[in-house]
Amino acid sequence: MEGVVEVADQRSVTPVHSPLAYVKKAAIHRCMVEENLQKAFLVEFGEPLDVLTTLEGFRRVKAVGNVCFHHSLWEREWTIESLSRRAAQMLDLSPDEVAFLFTGVDIDNTAFFTRSFEDLVVWVASTAGALRNAMRAGVDEEPYLQRGGRWVQVGTVNILVFVGGAMTHGAMANAVIQLTEAKTGVFEELRIDSSYTPGLQATGTGTDNAIVVAHGPRENTFTTAGGHTKLGEFIGKAVREAVFEALYKQNGLGPPRGNSL
């Protein structure tokens, strides 16, 4: 990570190096909103790209981001739309141009990891926290039922996967399986118990989300990201290392992985 660049209006920007040519700019942004410090990791592209987000499905955008609002804002009820408008306004963007994930985890604890082979590059950025709402899918019960589009809680383990190569929509959806299995493997290896069913290992938290971005020559489009493919392998390994490091940074879980921001 390069040095912090001070900008106007009580803001600062810390550039983050990306190994992908289609990434125009990547940085951690910090600014004051309603007298509280808000943070966001933002990745901007040179052109609009198709992305898959588990919050909004497929979208065509010029940027993606992971946003941490001050805890005082979580006391209100929000919709994804209102959260996105606030985040876009904070970053001087149009909500139509960017897809966001949201978290209560400190964005300065973002972990990055890259896997590459020949012209295939997979770059992952993740935030993760698991001390309060770790859960085991298929076992634990939750009281939340969405009504009228209201959004109450947002992601605790957020994973952004950037692939240096074109992917079909099916392959991008398949990538979500790989990243989820890799994340679950980390929870099991760290022996993180469910917050709701003590004694059972958690598979994640109740508010995890992900974004998958892919861009490259159409003649070499990936049609799958399954576990038997090099692409699937790289997604799984990069996510594994990033989530390990993110949980260490945020919660002190496990040993440091040697990853740096």
Summary of the structure (lengths in Angstrom):
residues: 261
radius of gyration: 17.5
end to end distance: 5.5
largest distance: 50.1
contacts: 886
relative contact order: 0.17
helix: 26%
strand: 35%
